[in-house]
Amino acid sequence: MTTRELLERAKRAKPALALADAETKNRALLAMADALVDNTQAVLTANGLDLIEARGTVSTVMLDRLALNEERILSMAQGVREVAALPDPVGAVLSRRERPNGLVIDKTAVPMGVIAIIYESRPNVTSDAAALALKAGSACVLRCGKEAHRSAAAIVSALREGLSAAGLPQDALGLVEDISRQSAVELMQASGLVDLLIPRGGAGLIRACVEQATVPVIETGTGICHVYVDRDADLDMALSIMENAKCSRPSVCNAAEVCLVHRDAAAAFLPRLRERLVEGRKGRGLPPVELRLDPQAAALIPGKPAGAEDFDTEFLDYILAVKVVDGVDGACAHIAAHSTGHSEAIVTENTDTARRFTALVDSAAVYWNASTRFTDGGEFGLGCEMGISTQRLHARGPMGLAELCSYKYIIQGNGQIR
């Protein structure tokens, strides 16, 4: 099936989804979750073939993003069930005005229509996106990277079984068969067929969508995320946060890529940071972190000198750029110059410093004494997410159900004329 045919079928499925009540959509979501679990072996077989082709062409941490197992499939299914448990956003009255002439004006949440998602090598995005789009009353067309295409096809096949079991059109969910660049361009320029495009992936993909799309785009960001360790930080807390933010899953967008350290804390903190992330992890049989140091940090601990691009790179690996700054204003200035607007954190016991940091840092999520790894729809209580928006219009941060709806005004009168 061509990409255009897939989009046309999705458009024809729009009315059925727009009319589906919460009970119908929830029944479909639960059936989709059950079908995903029932098809575990088929999904794992497809994923195994994807992994065989990917080995030797992508890094170990990127292979981890691609890999599925029974536990991860159960988690994907649970995510779909959690979306079913959330309140239905469609039809919610966001505000109401009663005019002096008797008109009642309701600002009402409505489905987007057809949502297209272009993503790369994370198979779980397939079920997350499908579940959120359905609950928000929209059809969903997916275009994944070639590394995960077999996995995504098996997941979509299972999810479509669930849709059908609940009496909703299978064409409400589709996967683009063409994995060439041309299919991505078709989605970007499918005016009249795609109501919203969401890219999830690296900087190149997102830049291409923003520059080439003729359909509405929500820009999800690459994550050059920072953790700033202030002079008033609890250093034990800072070490724990820094290891979690960098090492718990370095291949995801909310992992920290840069550690900024107040000059007054650097001499005490940096040797402990190196011990924790390098020697300590080696001793525990874990991958050590490669530290790339600015000159001031390099004067205090051994490591690799930071290159010109290291503070502007999303490593997605066990690599951390480290810089010593003069204070909170220096940290905020560095973040303003180098951040992608995703997630930043400050570790400090000083309330005034924390408030200054959270006011000055212009990112979608700003943390005080917590890891950047929490920037996630599930962790925010939104169910699974469609992506992390780093733009300022319509949606910002983790995009859950509310962010996948538009709105219209529904006006009730009793014969008023102007």
C-alpha positions as CSV (number, residue, x, y, z in Angstrom):
1,M,0.0,0.0,0.0
2,T,1.3,3.4,-0.9
3,T,1.8,6.1,1.8
4,R,-0.9,8.2,0.2
5,E,-3.4,5.3,0.2
6,L,-2.6,4.7,3.9
7,L,-3.3,8.4,4.7
8,E,-6.5,8.4,2.7
9,R,-7.8,5.3,4.6
10,A,-6.9,7.0,7.9
11,K,-8.8,10.1,6.8
12,R,-11.9,8.0,6.1
13,A,-11.6,6.5,9.6
14,K,-11.7,9.9,11.3
15,P,-15.5,10.2,11.6
16,A,-15.8,6.8,13.4
17,L,-13.2,7.9,16.0
18,A,-14.7,11.3,16.4
19,L,-18.0,9.7,17.2
20,A,-16.6,7.0,19.5
21,D,-17.5,7.5,23.1
22,A,-15.1,6.8,26.0
23,E,-16.4,3.3,26.6
24,T,-15.8,2.3,23.0
25,K,-12.3,3.7,22.9
26,N,-11.4,2.2,26.3
27,R,-12.7,-1.2,25.1
28,A,-10.6,-0.9,22.0
29,L,-7.5,0.0,24.1
30,L,-7.9,-2.9,26.4
31,A,-8.4,-5.3,23.4
32,M,-5.2,-3.8,21.9
33,A,-3.2,-4.4,25.0
34,D,-4.4,-8.0,25.2
35,A,-3.7,-8.6,21.5
36,L,-0.2,-7.2,22.0
37,V,0.5,-9.7,24.8
38,D,-1.1,-12.5,22.9
39,N,1.2,-11.8,20.0
40,T,4.4,-11.6,22.1
41,Q,6.2,-14.3,20.2
42,A,5.5,-12.8,16.8
43,V,6.8,-9.4,18.0
44,L,9.9,-11.0,19.5
45,T,10.6,-12.9,16.4
46,A,10.4,-9.7,14.3
47,N,12.5,-7.8,16.8
48,G,15.1,-10.5,16.7
49,L,15.5,-10.1,12.9
50,D,15.8,-6.3,13.4
51,L,18.5,-6.8,16.0
52,I,20.5,-9.1,13.7
53,E,20.6,-6.5,11.0
54,A,21.3,-3.7,13.4
55,R,24.3,-5.3,15.2
56,G,27.5,-3.8,14.0
57,T,25.8,-0.7,12.5
58,V,24.6,1.0,15.7
59,S,26.1,1.4,19.2
60,T,25.4,-0.9,22.1
61,V,23.1,1.7,23.8
62,M,21.1,2.2,20.6
63,L,20.7,-1.6,20.4
64,D,19.2,-1.5,23.8
65,R,16.7,1.1,22.6
66,L,15.7,-1.3,19.8
67,A,15.6,-4.5,21.8
68,L,12.4,-6.0,23.1
69,N,11.8,-8.9,25.6
70,E,8.7,-10.2,27.3
71,E,9.0,-7.8,30.1
72,R,9.2,-4.8,27.8
73,I,6.2,-6.0,25.8
74,L,4.2,-6.4,29.0
75,S,5.2,-2.9,30.0
76,M,4.0,-1.6,26.6
77,A,0.7,-3.3,27.1
78,Q,0.4,-1.9,30.6
79,G,1.0,1.6,29.1
80,V,-1.9,1.1,26.8
81,R,-4.1,0.0,29.7
82,E,-3.0,3.0,31.7
83,V,-4.2,5.3,28.8
84,A,-7.5,3.5,28.9
85,A,-7.8,4.4,32.6
86,L,-7.3,8.1,31.9
87,P,-10.2,10.5,31.6
88,D,-11.4,11.0,28.0
89,P,-10.2,14.4,26.8
90,V,-12.6,14.7,23.9
91,G,-15.6,16.8,24.5
92,A,-14.3,18.4,27.7
93,V,-15.5,22.0,28.0
94,L,-12.3,24.0,28.6
95,S,-14.1,27.2,29.3
96,R,-17.6,28.6,29.1
97,R,-18.8,32.2,28.5
98,E,-22.4,33.3,28.8
99,R,-22.9,36.6,26.9
100,P,-25.3,39.3,27.8
101,N,-27.4,38.5,24.7
102,G,-27.9,34.9,26.0
103,L,-25.3,33.1,23.8
104,V,-23.5,30.3,25.6
105,I,-20.0,29.8,24.2
106,D,-18.2,26.6,25.1
107,K,-14.5,26.2,24.2
108,T,-14.5,22.4,23.6
109,A,-11.7,19.9,23.2
110,V,-11.9,18.0,19.9
111,P,-9.7,15.4,18.1
112,M,-6.8,16.6,15.9
113,G,-8.0,14.2,13.1
114,V,-5.1,12.3,11.5
115,I,-1.8,12.4,13.5
116,A,1.4,11.2,11.7
117,I,4.4,10.3,13.7
118,I,7.9,9.8,12.3
119,Y,10.2,8.1,14.7
120,E,13.4,6.0,14.7
121,S,14.4,2.9,16.5
122,R,12.2,2.6,19.6
123,P,9.5,0.0,19.1
124,N,7.6,1.1,22.2
125,V,6.8,4.4,20.5
126,T,4.5,2.3,18.2
127,S,2.1,1.3,21.0
128,D,2.4,4.5,22.9
129,A,1.5,6.7,19.9
130,A,-1.3,4.4,18.8
131,A,-2.9,4.4,22.3
132,L,-2.7,8.1,22.8
133,A,-4.0,9.0,19.4
134,L,-7.0,6.6,19.7
135,K,-7.9,7.9,23.2
136,A,-7.7,11.5,21.8
137,G,-10.1,10.5,19.0
138,S,-7.6,10.6,16.2
139,A,-6.3,8.2,13.5
140,C,-2.6,7.5,13.7
141,V,-0.2,6.9,10.8
142,L,3.3,5.7,11.9
143,R,6.5,5.9,10.0
144,C,9.4,4.2,11.8
145,G,13.1,3.9,11.0
146,K,14.3,1.0,9.0
147,E,16.1,-0.5,12.0
148,A,12.8,-1.2,13.8
149,H,10.4,-1.7,10.9
150,R,9.8,-5.4,11.4
151,S,9.2,-4.9,15.1
152,A,6.8,-2.0,14.4
153,A,4.9,-4.0,11.8
154,A,4.3,-6.9,14.2
155,I,3.2,-4.5,16.9
156,V,0.8,-2.7,14.6
157,S,-0.6,-5.9,13.3
158,A,-1.4,-6.9,16.9
159,L,-2.9,-3.6,17.8
160,R,-5.1,-3.6,14.7
161,E,-6.6,-6.9,15.9
162,G,-7.6,-5.1,19.1
163,L,-9.2,-2.2,17.1
164,S,-11.2,-4.6,15.0
165,A,-12.4,-6.6,18.1
166,A,-13.9,-3.4,19.5
167,G,-15.7,-2.5,16.3
168,L,-13.5,0.4,15.3
169,P,-11.9,0.6,11.8
170,Q,-8.5,-1.0,11.5
171,D,-7.5,1.9,9.2
172,A,-7.4,4.1,12.3
173,L,-3.9,2.8,12.8
174,G,-1.4,2.3,10.0
175,L,2.3,1.8,9.4
176,V,4.0,3.3,6.4
177,E,5.5,0.4,4.4
178,D,8.0,2.5,2.4
179,I,11.1,3.0,4.6
180,S,12.8,5.3,2.1
181,R,13.3,9.0,2.8
182,Q,10.6,9.7,0.2
183,S,7.8,8.4,2.5
184,A,8.9,10.8,5.3
185,V,8.8,13.7,2.8
186,E,5.3,12.5,1.7
187,L,4.1,12.7,5.3
188,M,5.7,16.1,5.8
189,Q,3.9,17.5,2.7
190,A,0.5,15.6,2.9
191,S,-1.6,18.8,3.2
192,G,-5.3,17.9,3.6
193,L,-4.5,14.4,4.8
194,V,-2.3,14.9,7.8
195,D,-3.6,17.2,10.5
196,L,-0.6,17.1,12.8
197,L,3.0,15.7,12.3
198,I,5.1,14.8,15.2
199,P,8.8,13.8,14.6
200,R,10.6,11.8,17.3
201,G,14.2,11.3,16.7
202,G,17.6,12.9,16.2
203,A,18.4,16.5,15.3
204,G,18.5,15.8,11.6
205,L,15.0,14.3,11.4
206,I,13.5,17.1,13.5
207,R,15.3,19.8,11.5
208,A,14.1,18.2,8.2
209,C,10.5,18.1,9.4
210,V,10.6,21.7,10.6
211,E,12.2,23.0,7.4
212,Q,10.3,20.9,4.8
213,A,6.8,20.3,6.3
214,T,3.7,21.9,4.8
215,V,1.5,20.4,7.5
216,P,1.4,21.5,11.1
217,V,4.4,20.2,13.1
218,I,5.1,19.9,16.8
219,E,8.8,20.0,17.3
220,T,10.0,17.4,19.7
221,G,13.5,18.1,20.9
222,T,16.8,16.4,21.0
223,G,18.0,16.4,24.6
224,I,21.2,18.2,25.4
225,C,20.2,18.2,29.1
226,H,22.2,19.8,31.9
227,V,22.7,19.2,35.6
228,Y,24.1,22.2,37.5
229,V,25.8,21.4,40.9
230,D,25.7,24.5,42.9
231,R,28.1,25.5,45.7
232,D,25.3,24.9,48.2
233,A,24.5,21.4,46.9
234,D,24.4,18.3,49.0
235,L,27.2,16.5,47.2
236,D,25.9,13.0,48.0
237,M,22.6,13.9,46.4
238,A,24.4,15.5,43.5
239,L,26.3,12.3,42.8
240,S,23.2,10.2,43.0
241,I,21.3,12.5,40.6
242,M,24.2,12.8,38.2
243,E,24.7,9.1,37.9
244,N,21.0,8.5,37.4
245,A,20.6,11.3,34.9
246,K,23.6,10.1,32.9
247,C,23.7,6.3,33.3
248,S,20.2,4.9,34.0
249,R,19.5,4.9,30.2
250,P,21.9,7.1,28.3
251,S,20.3,6.5,24.9
252,V,17.1,8.5,25.7
253,C,16.4,12.2,25.3
254,N,16.1,13.0,29.0
255,A,19.5,11.7,29.9
256,A,22.0,14.3,31.0
257,E,24.8,15.2,28.6
258,V,26.5,18.1,30.5
259,C,27.5,18.6,34.1
260,L,28.0,22.2,35.2
261,V,29.8,22.7,38.6
262,H,30.1,25.8,40.6
263,R,33.8,26.8,40.9
264,D,33.5,26.8,44.8
265,A,32.3,23.2,44.7
266,A,34.5,21.8,41.9
267,A,37.5,20.8,44.0
268,A,35.4,18.8,46.3
269,F,32.9,17.4,43.8
270,L,34.8,16.6,40.7
271,P,37.1,13.9,42.2
272,R,34.0,12.2,43.7
273,L,32.2,12.5,40.4
274,R,35.1,10.7,38.6
275,E,35.2,8.0,41.3
276,R,31.5,7.5,41.1
277,L,31.0,7.5,37.3
278,V,34.4,6.1,36.1
279,E,36.3,4.0,38.7
280,G,33.3,3.0,40.8
281,R,31.3,1.8,37.8
282,K,34.3,-0.2,36.5
283,G,34.5,-1.9,39.8
284,R,30.9,-2.8,39.7
285,G,31.2,-4.3,36.2
286,L,29.2,-1.4,34.7
287,P,30.1,0.7,31.7
288,P,32.3,3.7,32.8
289,V,31.5,7.2,31.7
290,E,34.0,9.0,29.5
291,L,34.4,12.5,31.0
292,R,35.2,15.4,28.5
293,L,36.5,18.2,30.6
294,D,36.9,22.0,30.1
295,P,40.3,23.4,31.1
296,Q,39.2,24.2,34.7
297,A,37.8,20.7,35.3
298,A,40.8,19.1,33.6
299,A,43.1,20.9,36.2
300,L,41.3,19.0,38.9
301,I,40.7,15.5,37.5
302,P,42.0,13.3,34.7
303,G,39.8,12.9,31.6
304,K,39.6,13.8,27.9
305,P,39.8,17.5,27.0
306,A,36.5,18.7,25.8
307,G,36.3,19.5,22.1
308,A,34.6,22.4,20.4
309,E,31.4,20.5,19.8
310,D,31.2,18.5,23.0
311,F,28.9,21.0,24.8
312,D,26.6,21.0,21.8
313,T,26.3,17.2,21.3
314,E,23.6,14.8,22.3
315,F,25.9,11.8,23.0
316,L,23.2,9.2,23.7
317,D,26.1,7.2,25.2
318,Y,28.2,6.9,28.3
319,I,29.9,10.3,27.7
320,L,29.5,13.4,29.8
321,A,30.8,16.9,29.1
322,V,31.9,18.7,32.3
323,K,32.4,22.5,32.8
324,V,33.2,24.7,35.8
325,V,31.1,27.8,36.0
326,D,31.3,30.9,38.1
327,G,27.8,30.5,39.7
328,V,24.1,30.2,38.9
329,D,24.2,33.0,36.4
330,G,27.1,31.4,34.6
331,A,25.3,28.1,34.5
332,C,22.1,29.7,33.2
333,A,24.1,31.6,30.5
334,H,25.8,28.4,29.4
335,I,22.4,26.6,29.2
336,A,20.9,29.4,27.2
337,A,23.7,29.2,24.7
338,H,23.9,25.4,24.4
339,S,20.6,23.7,25.6
340,T,18.0,22.3,23.2
341,G,15.3,23.4,25.6
342,H,14.4,19.9,26.9
343,S,15.3,19.4,30.6
344,E,17.7,21.0,33.0
345,A,18.4,20.5,36.7
346,I,19.9,22.3,39.6
347,V,21.2,20.6,42.8
348,T,21.3,23.1,45.7
349,E,20.0,23.6,49.2
350,N,19.7,27.3,48.6
351,T,16.1,28.2,47.9
352,D,16.9,31.6,46.4
353,T,19.5,30.1,44.0
354,A,17.0,27.4,43.0
355,R,14.3,30.0,42.3
356,R,16.7,32.1,40.2
357,F,17.7,29.0,38.2
358,T,14.1,27.9,37.5
359,A,13.1,31.4,36.5
360,L,16.0,32.0,34.1
361,V,16.3,28.6,32.5
362,D,13.9,28.5,29.5
363,S,13.4,24.7,29.0
364,A,10.4,22.5,28.9
365,A,11.2,20.9,32.2
366,V,13.3,22.5,35.0
367,Y,14.2,20.4,38.1
368,W,15.4,21.3,41.5
369,N,17.1,18.4,43.3
370,A,15.8,15.7,41.0
371,S,17.1,13.8,37.9
372,T,16.2,14.9,34.4
373,R,15.2,11.3,33.7
374,F,11.7,12.1,35.0
375,T,10.7,14.1,31.9
376,D,8.4,11.4,30.7
377,G,4.6,11.2,30.2
378,G,4.3,8.2,32.5
379,E,6.4,9.8,35.2
380,F,4.3,13.0,35.0
381,G,1.1,11.0,35.4
382,L,0.0,11.5,31.8
383,G,0.0,7.8,30.8
384,C,2.5,7.2,28.0
385,E,3.5,10.1,25.9
386,M,3.7,11.1,22.3
387,G,7.0,12.9,22.7
388,I,8.6,15.8,24.5
389,S,7.8,19.1,22.9
390,T,10.5,21.7,23.1
391,Q,8.6,24.4,21.3
392,R,6.4,27.0,23.1
393,L,3.2,27.0,21.1
394,H,0.3,24.6,21.8
395,A,2.3,21.9,23.6
396,R,5.4,22.0,25.8
397,G,7.1,19.1,27.6
398,P,5.7,15.6,27.7
399,M,2.7,15.4,25.3
400,G,-0.2,13.5,26.8
401,L,-3.9,13.3,25.8
402,A,-4.7,17.0,26.4
403,E,-1.9,18.1,24.1
404,L,-3.1,15.8,21.3
405,C,-6.5,17.6,21.2
406,S,-7.4,20.8,19.5
407,Y,-10.5,22.8,20.4
408,K,-13.4,24.5,18.7
409,Y,-16.1,26.8,20.0
410,I,-19.6,25.4,20.2
411,I,-22.2,28.2,20.6
412,Q,-25.7,27.7,21.7
413,G,-28.4,30.3,21.2
414,N,-32.1,30.7,21.1
415,G,-32.6,32.7,17.9
416,Q,-30.0,35.5,18.4
417,I,-29.1,37.5,15.4
418,R,-26.4,40.2,15.1
